[in-house]
Amino acid sequence: MSQEIKHTILIIYDISDNSRRYRMAKLLKGFGYRVQRSAFECLLSTSKYNKLISNINKLVVEEDLVRVYKLHDNIDIKIWGDIDKIEDEDVIFI
């Protein structure tokens, strides 16, 4: 039984409309973790990645800027600062 490949995804966005920006944040919280005000990290299967891209495509308009980076195997993430600032308010530990 093969294990499904997961992709590390970084999404950054600049959306001036408050309503669309809120909807984008809500969408992305369903896929990953907010790491900065307009930046999310996700660990997704190929099918979830494709679903994310489809949902983003439905939400954005021409004046918005959204960048999605699919990071590859040689990823090396270094973090400085308060990692407690990563927003994860929708997760409940039992």
Phi, psi and omega per residue, in radians:
M1 nan 2.105 -3.106
S2 -1.509 2.563 3.137
Q3 -1.545 2.407 -3.116
E4 -1.179 2.365 3.130
I5 -1.312 2.352 3.082
K6 -1.938 2.490 -3.133
H7 -1.942 2.397 3.016
T8 -1.494 2.168 -3.048
I9 -2.116 2.384 3.029
L10 -2.073 2.221 3.115
I11 -2.104 2.215 3.029
I12 -2.178 2.588 -3.094
Y13 -2.610 2.686 3.058
D14 -2.335 1.776 -3.095
I15 -2.192 2.084 -3.044
S16 -1.404 -0.483 -3.127
D17 -1.343 2.119 -3.073
N18 -1.005 -0.749 -3.091
S19 -1.133 -0.837 3.124
R20 -1.169 -0.650 3.113
R21 -1.108 -0.717 3.097
Y22 -1.114 -0.754 3.136
R23 -1.132 -0.641 3.099
M24 -1.123 -0.812 3.139
A25 -1.068 -0.747 3.133
K26 -1.107 -0.735 3.093
L27 -1.050 -0.861 -3.060
L28 -1.190 -0.533 3.076
K29 -1.101 -0.441 3.086
G30 -1.300 -0.215 -3.095
F31 -2.015 -0.425 -3.040
G32 -2.843 -2.655 -3.028
Y33 -2.115 2.383 3.051
R34 -1.311 2.189 3.137
V35 -1.931 -0.321 3.002
Q36 -2.621 3.042 -3.049
R37 -0.905 -0.759 -3.121
S38 -2.172 0.678 3.135
A39 -2.485 2.336 3.130
F40 -2.244 2.558 2.991
E41 -1.987 2.475 3.132
C42 -2.425 2.646 2.989
L43 -2.103 1.850 -2.934
L44 -2.251 2.555 2.946
S45 -1.232 2.918 3.136
T46 -1.055 -0.724 -3.124
S47 -1.162 -0.699 3.102
K48 -1.191 -0.652 3.079
Y49 -1.049 -0.819 3.133
N50 -1.083 -0.673 3.101
K51 -1.143 -0.745 3.096
L52 -1.015 -0.854 -3.131
I53 -1.042 -0.751 3.126
S54 -1.081 -0.767 3.140
N55 -1.180 -0.683 3.084
I56 -1.098 -0.765 -3.129
N57 -1.018 -0.604 3.135
K58 -1.300 -0.417 -3.012
L59 -1.597 -0.682 -2.988
V60 -1.394 2.689 3.021
V61 -2.094 3.027 -3.015
E62 -1.016 -0.586 -3.090
E63 -1.336 -0.212 3.131
D64 -1.419 2.778 3.000
L65 -2.248 2.068 3.093
V66 -2.283 2.283 3.099
R67 -2.139 2.286 3.127
V68 -2.094 2.128 3.126
Y69 -1.937 2.151 3.017
K70 -1.699 1.937 -3.059
L71 -1.555 2.507 -3.027
H72 -1.717 -3.057 -3.010
D73 -0.947 -0.535 -3.071
N74 -1.516 0.407 -3.117
I75 -1.121 2.380 3.097
D76 -2.398 1.843 -3.082
I77 -1.766 2.236 3.041
K78 -2.084 2.362 -3.085
I79 -2.196 2.278 3.009
W80 -2.071 2.561 3.110
G81 1.852 -2.972 -3.053
D82 -1.418 1.750 -3.118
I83 -1.238 -0.199 3.057
D84 -1.202 -0.217 3.114
K85 -1.302 -0.185 3.072
I86 -1.144 2.120 -3.065
E87 -1.427 2.207 3.140
D88 -2.549 0.794 -3.025
E89 -1.232 -0.259 -3.108
D90 -1.552 -0.040 -3.127
V91 -1.652 2.319 3.118
I92 -2.080 2.204 3.096
F93 -1.703 2.270 -3.137
I94 -2.043 nan nan
